[in-house]
Amino acid sequence: MRAAAKSLHTGLRLEPEEFDSLVTEDDKAEWAEGEVWVASPASERQEDLITSIILILAGYVKAHRLGKVWGEQRQMRLDGRRYLPDVTFLAQSHLARSRSGYIDGPADLTVEIVSHDSVARDAVVKMAQYARHGVPEYWLIDPERQTCRMLQLAADGAYHDAIPDAEGRLFSVAVPGFWLRPTWLWSAGETAIELDALRELGVIPT
């Protein structure tokens, strides 16, 4: 029994064991360098976007038996740090990294939806840590500015932006054969865009 999640707040200093004993699956909280970071509640737009990405990505991954996709309650542990990406993909060949409630080591793909209070953390701190620990691909999505960066880890150890093709598609290196049309994302929650996306990807018949 805890004087529970109410005691968790951004800036709280804890040891990793203390953090693990306090945090529950209802907490959108992360831990790094001894400090807790708690996200603001997601907006409806952010929730719609996360749901659409999971449906499209998981639909493709399951159809091709490529691994597993999780939502925002799947913790990723990197060198002791506890991160909680909005969406995570782990390839079939790396499923041994999956533990009860977390991934022990880098996922193959992480997705972060930027909010007003997470820009610096997502685009600077997390980007540096994800690159340092070998996360091959990182999608950084800003629904307010309608920008989608598909960042791919290069031989120099840094992320480089995937370049869209003539049709505006971004091709993943982490999910074989998968590509993303960013315009899908801006219709999240408004139409059955997920079905259209899965048809374009060849997962369901046209």
LOKOL-93190 format. One record per residue (C-alpha): x, y, z. Coordinates in steps of 0.001 Angstrom, whole numbers, padded with zeros to 6 digits, always signed. Example, Ala and Ser with C-alpha at 12.3 -4.5 7.8 and 13.67 -1.06 7.14 Angstrom:
BEGIN
+012300-004500+007800 +013670-001060+007140 
***
This chain:
BEGIN
+000000+000000+000000 +001491+003349-000876 +000917+006925-000101 +000911+006070-003682 +001251+007740-006977 +000192+011037-005388 +003717+011272-003948 +005300+011050-007386 +006091+014390-008973 +008589+015810-011418 +011885+016602-009738 +011449+014098-006902 +014788+012462-006067 +014617+008690-005613 +016781+005622-005832 +015716+003241-008635 +014380+000696-006139 +012246+003403-004493 +010877+004468-007852 +010019+000862-008764 +008181+000367-005480 +006114+003532-005906 +005215+003558-009581 +002196+001633-010862 +000824+000945-014350 -001439+003984-013925 +001515+006350-013533 +003008+008030-016590 +006324+008441-014804 +009974+007987-015763 +013244+007949-013854 +016784+008912-014851 +019848+010246-013035 +018037+009901-009706 +015129+012149-010682 +011483+011438-011424 +009654+012960-014376 +005851+012770-014479 +004022+013618-017702 +000941+015800-017841 -002290+013972-018664 -002512+013289-022391 -004916+015384-024419 -007674+013692-026409 -005726+014481-029576 -002607+012802-028205 -004591+009748-027128 -006208+009466-030566 -002787+009719-032190 -001260+007037-029967 -004225+004723-030626 -003932+005180-034406 -000187+004503-034412 -000635+001349-032341 -003443+000048-034569 -001511+000682-037786 +001866-000512-036541 +000560-003515-034592 -001669-004515-037502 +001321-004600-039820 +003653-006254-037307 +001154-008997-036435 +000332-009679-040077 +004007-010256-040835 +004911-011839-037459 +007684-009328-036900 +007528-008959-033123 +005384-007063-030593 +004021-003549-030229 +003130-001966-026891 +001455+001252-025794 +002613+003757-023221 +002638+001431-020222 +005623-000634-021393 +008715+000621-019606 +012086+000502-021350 +015153+000222-019105 +018422+001588-020447 +021455+001350-018172 +019215+001638-015120 +017098+004490-016467 +013361+003917-016715 +011719+005385-019808 +008097+005065-020869 +007703+005687-024619 +004226+006284-026014 +004630+003337-028418 +007304+000642-028489 +008176-002101-030974 +010417-005064-030184 +011503-007327-033036 +010888-011068-032903 +014636-011703-032642 +014853-009482-029544 +011808-010690-027592 +014131-012188-024979 +014542-008599-023756 +010881-008558-022725 +010294-008924-018995 +007224-008643-016788 +006147-005042-017392 +009302-003753-019041 +011906-004186-021764 +015422-004833-020515 +017546-002901-022991 +016772-001002-026175 +013589-001536-028129 +013882-001589-031917 +011544+001364-032291 +010202+003976-029883 +007622+006675-030523 +007163+009852-028511 +004257+012270-028973 +005511+015740-028102 +003486+017878-025694 +004120+021436-024533 +005972+020279-021421 +007987+017476-023042 +009678+019113-026029 +013146+019459-024500 +013017+016053-022838 +011819+014220-025947 +013879+016082-028552 +017101+016477-026560 +017440+014272-023474 +015662+011168-024726 +017053+011476-028222 +020589+011478-026844 +019945+008538-024505 +018092+006469-027105 +020964+006981-029558 +023605+006237-026942 +021929+002951-026001 +021322+001804-029561 +017598+002273-030204 +017665+001888-034017 +014669+004101-034782 +012895+006922-032972 +009738+008655-034182 +009260+012146-032788 +005750+013411-033522 +004378+016879-032777 +000599+016969-033340 +000355+020723-032804 +002888+021563-035515 +001948+018469-037549 +005541+017331-037847 +006770+013755-037893 +010462+012938-037716 +011512+009346-038357 +014985+009315-036856 +017274+006419-037734 +020520+005519-036002 +023509+005723-038339 +027031+004289-038153 +028263+007522-036559 +026078+006807-033503 +023738+009728-034202 +020180+009933-035439 +019507+011123-038981 +016109+012003-040414 +014609+009589-042915 +013950+011403-046174 +010423+011056-047570 +009999+009674-051069 +008149+011470-053871 +004826+010367-052345 +005716+011698-048909 +006267+008254-047369 +008839+007574-044662 +010372+004091-044805 +011254+002326-041560 +014524+000475-041045 +013364-001060-037750 +010161-002624-039113 +010974-004425-042381 +008775-003345-045275 +006825-000801-043225 +006353+002778-044316 +004466+005664-042782 +002518+008376-044513 +002552+011259-041967 -000741+012618-043303 -002409+009547-041774 -001564+010884-038356 -003289+014232-038664 -006661+012519-039252 -006366+010365-036123 -009648+010159-034236 -011642+011779-037039 -011952+008992-039608 -011211+005289-039908 -007745+006244-041162 -006260+003080-039660 -008206+000896-042114 -007106+003065-045029 -003491+002837-043849 -003612-000947-043481 -005102-001239-046962 -002284+000873-048402 +000230-001286-046560 -001334-004420-048049 -002401-005846-044691 -006098-005932-045550 -007681-006207-049009 -008531-003060-050923 
***
